[in-house]
């Protein structure tokens, strides 16, 4: 398993919703257009194919493969939500 940070900017609201729903099946939303995903290369390839079927030339999606050492260095602050429900802990992505 690898750690991925996926960010995107989708220009059309309908496509944006479809991309967000697709991402939610694979990872955890940390901001409106940012997801953390733990997955192997085959899974990310499947995700990329699904997203590529949705997006147009004016949209973009970036997949960052984050090494374990750097993944462990991330710091999170702020109100945390788990599947839309508030949690006691706080975090911020840096």
C-alpha positions, -999 to +999 in steps of 0.1 A: +000+000+000+011+035-008-001+069+005-015+093-020-026+129-019-050+137-047-061+173-055-083+185-083-100+214-099-131+206-119-148+234-139-182+220-143-205+213-112-219+180-126-184+166-133-171+180-100-198+160-081-191+128-101-153+131-094-159+138-057-182+107-054-156+086-072-129+098-048-150+091-018-150+054-027-112+053-025-101+077+002-108+103+028-117+139+020-095+163+039-106+195+020-133+201-006-110+190-035-083+171-016-083+134-007-059+111+012-059+077-002-041+045+009-039+022-022-017+001-044-007+010-079-034-011-095-061+006-074-048+041-083-047+031-119-083+021-117-092+054-100-073+074-126-092+056-154-125+063-138-117+099-132-103+103-168-136+091-181-153+120-163-130+150-167-126+173-197-096+191-210-103+222-188-102+201-156-071+188-138-063+161-112-029+157-095-019+124-078+010+127-053+027+095-043+039+103-007+067+082+008+060+066+042+086+089+059+070+121+046+035+107+053+044+103+090+056+139+091+023+154+082+006+175+109-031+179+112-050+206+131-086+218+130-120+202+135-120+166+122-150+149+106-154+112+100-178+104+072-195+138+078-198+134+116-178+156+140-150+140+160-132+151+193-098+154+177-086+183+156-062+185+126-047+207+099-029+194+068+005+210+063 
